[in-house]
Amino acid sequence: MSKTYYKNIFFGYSKILFFTFIGFFLIIFIFDILEISRITTKYSLKFTLVIRLALMKNYSSLSQTIPMIILISSLLHYNSKNKNNELIAAKSIGISNFNIILPVISAVLIFGIINITIINPIGTMLLKKYQNYEANKFKKEKSLISISKSGIWLKNKFNNQNLIINALRVSQTSNTMNDVKIFFINEDGELEKQIFSKLIAFKSQSIIIQNATIIDKNFKILKEKELILPIKISISQILENFTTIDTISFFELLNFIKITKESGLSINKYLLFFLKELMSPIYIVSMSLISFFFSNRVNNRKKYNLTFLYGLTVGFIIYFLTNFIYALGSSGSISVFLAAFFPTITSNIIALYLILYKNNQI
């Protein structure tokens, strides 16, 4: 294969991929503008601010459509080449299927790497800003819980006070937190008192603090063997409001997983997301291969549109099944590693099998 042919195909497909990406971006952007305008009607926001918020929110949906972007851009590329008889011409001068798809695969891999190294960090940063703005300006609750090197931080209301709980570790099985500090903040933002304990237990109607050391704002110290606070919250309710994965960039995930594990929380969801993102450049290659298989089988010009639909349908089925397997892995029904690697490996094997044995061999 000549360098000229490779460059022409590589840049030709990259152009289609770029415009497909922009197309998806604009469609999601328009829907986000409409949705934000609807939910902020009573706040009378300026349209320029709505646009800024829609741009911040865009990555949340756009990141989910990456496989579809690759699928559609590849179908458009291969069908255009087929309509112009370029695929037949390339084969007639001895260019194999492998050399035809290699420039496209290269472009897809590069796009996948750019997605997780550049687009993902920028998108998660903007999405985090959007969620913070939404919580502060639209009066929506922020996440009840966050995590850092100093442990787990939980915020709740108690008798018109803000209750902030910090724990180094948590046990989901026993519904307890260990090495706990509790801070009571009044409406003026002043510290009223703080409680230190080695263990607190979450019950259905309260939390029980064992061997509590209480220090009030005048630094008076009081010790209680058992202290009960009538707060209706459980560990499971807390974890339902845990930090959303969408706001954690790819480069922050490993550190976040480490801290989460040290805190005693389940890391399945976060480990799976990291592995899924890591494998995503290879996974989206399968979408490109599926596109080539369907486009390369067309001999009758009247069947182009139908073949495009077939490729789109099969690609969507693979995408749906992949998300289903991810959901099983996230819930713990199957191994995280199986959920992360099986869809990528299987989809590529199926695509290669179709090209090798159901089409002309590479």
C-alpha positions as CSV (number, residue, x, y, z in Angstrom):
1,M,0.0,0.0,0.0
2,S,1.4,3.4,-1.0
3,K,1.7,6.2,1.5
4,T,-0.4,8.4,-0.7
5,Y,-3.3,6.0,-0.6
6,Y,-3.0,5.6,3.2
7,K,-3.0,9.4,3.7
8,N,-5.9,9.9,1.4
9,I,-8.0,7.3,3.2
10,F,-6.8,8.4,6.7
11,F,-7.6,12.1,6.2
12,G,-10.7,11.4,4.2
13,Y,-12.2,9.3,7.0
14,S,-10.9,11.7,9.7
15,K,-12.9,14.5,8.0
16,I,-16.1,12.5,8.1
17,L,-15.5,11.5,11.7
18,F,-14.9,15.1,12.7
19,F,-18.2,16.3,11.1
20,T,-20.1,13.3,12.6
21,F,-18.7,14.2,16.0
22,I,-19.7,17.8,15.6
23,G,-23.2,16.7,14.4
24,F,-23.8,14.7,17.5
25,F,-22.4,17.5,19.6
26,L,-24.8,20.0,18.1
27,I,-27.8,17.7,18.4
28,I,-27.1,17.0,22.1
29,F,-26.3,20.7,22.6
30,I,-29.7,21.8,21.2
31,F,-31.6,19.3,23.4
32,D,-29.6,20.5,26.4
33,I,-30.5,24.1,25.7
34,L,-34.2,23.1,25.5
35,E,-34.0,21.1,28.7
36,I,-32.1,23.7,30.7
37,S,-34.5,26.4,29.4
38,R,-37.4,24.3,30.6
39,I,-36.1,23.6,34.1
40,T,-34.9,27.2,34.6
41,T,-38.0,29.1,33.4
42,K,-38.7,30.5,36.9
43,Y,-35.1,31.8,37.2
44,S,-35.2,34.0,34.1
45,L,-31.7,33.2,33.0
46,K,-30.1,35.0,30.1
47,F,-29.9,33.0,27.0
48,T,-26.1,33.4,26.9
49,L,-25.9,31.7,30.3
50,V,-28.2,28.9,29.2
51,I,-25.8,28.3,26.3
52,R,-22.8,28.2,28.6
53,L,-24.6,25.7,30.9
54,A,-25.6,23.5,27.9
55,L,-21.9,23.5,26.8
56,M,-20.9,22.4,30.4
57,K,-23.5,19.7,30.4
58,N,-22.9,18.4,26.9
59,Y,-20.2,15.8,27.7
60,S,-22.5,13.8,30.0
61,S,-24.5,12.6,26.9
62,L,-21.8,13.0,24.2
63,S,-19.5,10.5,26.0
64,Q,-22.2,7.8,25.8
65,T,-22.5,8.2,22.0
66,I,-18.9,7.7,21.0
67,P,-19.4,4.1,19.7
68,M,-22.4,5.3,17.6
69,I,-20.3,8.2,16.2
70,I,-17.7,5.7,15.0
71,L,-20.3,3.4,13.6
72,I,-22.1,6.1,11.6
73,S,-19.0,7.8,10.4
74,S,-17.5,4.5,9.2
75,L,-20.7,3.5,7.4
76,L,-20.8,6.9,5.7
77,H,-17.1,6.5,4.7
78,Y,-17.3,3.0,3.3
79,N,-20.7,3.5,1.6
80,S,-19.3,6.6,-0.2
81,K,-16.3,4.6,-1.3
82,N,-18.5,1.8,-2.5
83,K,-20.9,4.1,-4.4
84,N,-17.9,5.5,-6.3
85,N,-16.5,2.0,-6.9
86,E,-13.3,2.9,-5.1
87,L,-13.4,-0.3,-3.0
88,I,-13.6,-2.4,-6.2
89,A,-10.9,-0.3,-7.9
90,A,-8.6,-0.7,-4.8
91,K,-9.0,-4.5,-4.8
92,S,-8.5,-4.7,-8.6
93,I,-5.0,-3.2,-8.2
94,G,-4.1,-5.6,-5.4
95,I,-5.0,-3.7,-2.3
96,S,-6.2,-6.1,0.3
97,N,-9.1,-5.6,2.7
98,F,-6.6,-5.2,5.5
99,N,-4.9,-2.3,3.8
100,I,-8.3,-0.7,3.0
101,I,-9.4,-0.7,6.6
102,L,-6.0,0.0,8.2
103,P,-6.1,3.8,7.7
104,V,-9.6,3.9,9.2
105,I,-8.6,1.8,12.2
106,S,-5.6,4.1,12.8
107,A,-7.9,7.1,12.8
108,V,-10.4,5.4,15.2
109,L,-7.6,4.4,17.6
110,I,-6.2,8.0,17.6
111,F,-9.6,9.4,18.2
112,G,-10.2,7.0,21.0
113,I,-6.9,8.0,22.7
114,I,-7.7,11.7,22.2
115,N,-11.1,11.1,23.8
116,I,-9.8,9.6,27.1
117,T,-6.7,11.8,27.4
118,I,-8.1,15.2,26.2
119,I,-11.9,15.3,25.7
120,N,-12.6,13.3,28.9
121,P,-10.7,15.6,31.4
122,I,-12.1,18.7,29.8
123,G,-15.6,17.3,29.7
124,T,-15.6,16.0,33.3
125,M,-14.3,19.4,34.5
126,L,-17.1,21.3,32.8
127,L,-19.7,18.8,33.9
128,K,-18.6,19.2,37.5
129,K,-18.9,23.0,37.2
130,Y,-22.4,22.5,35.8
131,Q,-23.5,20.3,38.7
132,N,-22.1,22.7,41.2
133,Y,-23.9,25.6,39.5
134,E,-27.1,23.6,39.3
135,A,-26.9,22.7,43.1
136,N,-26.2,26.3,44.2
137,K,-28.5,28.3,41.8
138,F,-31.4,25.9,41.1
139,K,-31.6,24.8,44.8
140,K,-30.9,21.1,43.9
141,E,-29.2,19.0,46.6
142,K,-25.5,18.3,46.2
143,S,-24.1,14.9,46.7
144,L,-24.5,13.9,50.4
145,I,-21.2,12.3,50.4
146,S,-17.7,12.9,49.1
147,I,-14.4,11.2,49.5
148,S,-10.8,12.4,49.9
149,K,-7.5,11.3,51.5
150,S,-8.9,12.3,54.9
151,G,-11.8,9.8,54.5
152,I,-15.5,10.1,53.8
153,W,-17.4,13.3,54.3
154,L,-21.1,13.3,54.9
155,K,-23.4,16.4,55.2
156,N,-26.9,16.3,56.7
157,K,-29.4,18.4,58.6
158,F,-30.0,18.1,62.3
159,N,-32.2,20.5,64.4
160,N,-31.7,23.5,62.1
161,Q,-27.9,22.8,62.1
162,N,-25.6,21.4,59.5
163,L,-24.2,18.1,60.6
164,I,-20.9,17.1,59.0
165,I,-19.5,13.6,59.5
166,N,-16.0,12.6,58.7
167,A,-15.0,8.9,58.9
168,L,-11.8,7.1,57.8
169,R,-13.6,3.9,57.0
170,V,-17.1,2.5,56.4
171,S,-18.5,-1.0,56.6
172,Q,-21.5,-1.6,54.3
173,T,-22.2,-5.0,55.8
174,S,-22.4,-3.8,59.4
175,N,-23.8,-0.3,58.6
176,T,-21.1,1.4,60.6
177,M,-18.4,4.0,60.3
178,N,-15.0,4.0,62.1
179,D,-12.7,6.7,63.4
180,V,-15.4,9.4,63.2
181,K,-15.5,13.1,63.7
182,I,-18.9,14.9,63.8
183,F,-19.2,18.7,63.5
184,F,-22.3,20.7,64.4
185,I,-22.5,24.0,62.4
186,N,-25.2,26.5,63.2
187,E,-27.0,28.7,60.7
188,D,-24.4,31.4,61.0
189,G,-21.7,29.0,60.0
190,E,-20.2,28.8,63.5
191,L,-19.0,25.5,65.1
192,E,-21.3,24.7,68.0
193,K,-19.7,21.4,69.0
194,Q,-17.8,18.4,67.8
195,I,-17.9,14.7,68.6
196,F,-15.2,12.2,68.3
197,S,-15.8,8.4,68.3
198,K,-14.2,5.2,67.2
199,L,-17.5,3.8,65.9
200,I,-21.0,5.0,64.9
201,A,-23.8,2.6,63.8
202,F,-26.6,3.6,61.4
203,K,-30.0,2.3,62.4
204,S,-33.4,2.8,60.7
205,Q,-34.4,5.8,62.7
206,S,-31.1,7.1,64.2
207,I,-27.4,6.9,64.4
208,I,-25.7,5.5,67.6
209,I,-22.4,6.9,68.6
210,Q,-20.2,4.6,70.8
211,N,-17.9,6.1,73.5
212,A,-18.4,9.6,72.4
213,T,-16.1,12.5,73.3
214,I,-18.0,15.8,73.0
215,I,-16.3,19.2,72.8
216,D,-18.5,22.3,72.8
217,K,-17.7,25.8,71.5
218,N,-16.3,26.7,74.9
219,F,-14.0,23.7,74.8
220,K,-15.8,21.9,77.6
221,I,-15.2,18.2,77.3
222,L,-17.9,15.6,78.0
223,K,-17.8,11.8,77.6
224,E,-20.8,9.6,76.8
225,K,-20.7,5.8,76.6
226,E,-23.5,5.9,74.0
227,L,-25.1,8.8,72.3
228,I,-28.2,8.5,70.0
229,L,-29.0,11.1,67.3
230,P,-32.5,10.8,65.7
231,I,-31.3,11.0,62.1
232,K,-33.1,8.9,59.5
233,I,-30.4,7.8,57.2
234,S,-28.5,4.6,56.3
235,I,-25.3,3.7,54.6
236,S,-27.2,2.5,51.5
237,Q,-29.0,5.8,51.2
238,I,-25.7,7.7,51.6
239,L,-24.0,5.6,48.9
240,E,-26.9,6.2,46.4
241,N,-25.9,9.9,46.5
242,F,-22.2,9.2,46.1
243,T,-20.0,11.1,43.7
244,T,-21.1,10.5,40.1
245,I,-18.5,8.8,37.8
246,D,-19.2,11.4,35.1
247,T,-17.4,14.1,37.0
248,I,-14.2,12.0,37.6
249,S,-11.6,12.3,34.8
250,F,-9.8,9.3,33.5
251,F,-6.5,10.4,35.1
252,E,-8.2,10.8,38.5
253,L,-9.9,7.4,38.5
254,L,-7.0,5.2,39.8
255,N,-6.4,7.5,42.8
256,F,-10.1,7.7,43.5
257,I,-10.4,3.9,43.4
258,K,-7.5,3.6,45.8
259,I,-9.0,6.0,48.3
260,T,-12.4,4.4,48.0
261,K,-11.0,1.0,48.6
262,E,-9.1,2.2,51.7
263,S,-12.3,3.7,53.0
264,G,-14.1,0.3,52.9
265,L,-16.5,1.1,50.0
266,S,-17.1,-1.1,47.0
267,I,-14.9,-0.1,44.0
268,N,-16.6,-2.3,41.4
269,K,-18.4,0.5,39.7
270,Y,-15.3,2.7,39.5
271,L,-12.9,0.0,38.5
272,L,-15.2,-1.2,35.8
273,F,-15.6,2.4,34.5
274,F,-11.8,2.8,34.4
275,L,-11.2,-0.5,32.6
276,K,-14.1,0.4,30.2
277,E,-12.5,3.8,29.4
278,L,-9.1,2.1,29.0
279,M,-10.4,-0.4,26.5
280,S,-12.7,2.1,24.7
281,P,-10.2,2.8,21.8
282,I,-10.1,-0.9,21.0
283,Y,-13.8,-1.4,21.5
284,I,-14.8,1.4,19.0
285,V,-12.6,-0.3,16.4
286,S,-15.1,-3.1,16.3
287,M,-17.8,-0.6,15.2
288,S,-15.6,0.4,12.3
289,L,-15.0,-3.2,11.3
290,I,-18.7,-4.0,11.4
291,S,-19.3,-1.0,9.1
292,F,-16.8,-2.3,6.6
293,F,-18.3,-5.7,6.6
294,F,-21.8,-4.5,5.6
295,S,-20.6,-1.8,3.2
296,N,-18.3,-4.2,1.4
297,R,-21.0,-6.7,0.6
298,V,-23.1,-4.4,-1.5
299,N,-23.0,-5.0,-5.2
300,N,-26.4,-3.4,-6.1
301,R,-26.6,0.4,-5.8
302,K,-30.3,0.1,-4.7
303,K,-29.2,-1.8,-1.6
304,Y,-26.9,0.9,-0.1
305,N,-29.5,2.5,2.2
306,L,-30.7,-0.9,3.3
307,T,-27.2,-2.1,4.0
308,F,-26.5,1.1,6.0
309,L,-29.6,0.3,8.1
310,Y,-28.4,-3.3,8.7
311,G,-25.0,-2.1,9.8
312,L,-26.6,0.5,12.1
313,T,-28.9,-2.1,13.6
314,V,-26.1,-4.7,14.3
315,G,-23.9,-2.0,15.7
316,F,-26.7,-0.8,18.0
317,I,-27.4,-4.3,19.2
318,I,-23.7,-4.8,20.1
319,Y,-23.7,-1.4,21.8
320,F,-26.9,-2.4,23.8
321,L,-25.5,-5.8,24.8
322,T,-22.2,-4.2,25.8
323,N,-24.0,-1.7,28.2
324,F,-26.1,-4.6,29.6
325,I,-22.9,-6.5,30.4
326,Y,-21.4,-3.4,32.0
327,A,-24.5,-3.1,34.2
328,L,-24.1,-6.7,35.3
329,G,-20.4,-6.0,36.2
330,S,-21.3,-2.8,38.0
331,S,-23.9,-4.6,40.1
332,G,-21.5,-7.4,41.0
333,S,-23.4,-10.1,39.1
334,I,-20.3,-11.0,37.1
335,S,-16.6,-10.3,37.4
336,V,-15.6,-6.7,36.8
337,F,-12.7,-7.8,34.5
338,L,-15.1,-10.1,32.5
339,A,-17.5,-7.2,32.1
340,A,-14.8,-4.8,31.0
341,F,-12.9,-7.1,28.6
342,F,-15.5,-9.5,27.2
343,P,-17.5,-7.0,25.1
344,T,-14.3,-5.5,23.6
345,I,-12.7,-8.8,22.7
346,T,-15.9,-10.5,21.6
347,S,-17.2,-7.6,19.4
348,N,-13.8,-7.4,17.6
349,I,-13.6,-11.2,17.1
350,I,-17.2,-11.2,15.7
351,A,-16.3,-8.4,13.3
352,L,-13.1,-10.0,12.1
353,Y,-14.9,-13.3,11.7
354,L,-17.5,-11.7,9.5
355,I,-14.8,-10.0,7.3
356,L,-12.6,-13.1,7.1
357,Y,-15.2,-15.9,6.6
358,K,-18.4,-14.2,5.5
359,N,-16.7,-11.8,3.1
360,N,-13.6,-11.8,1.0
361,Q,-10.6,-12.7,3.2
362,I,-8.1,-10.0,4.3
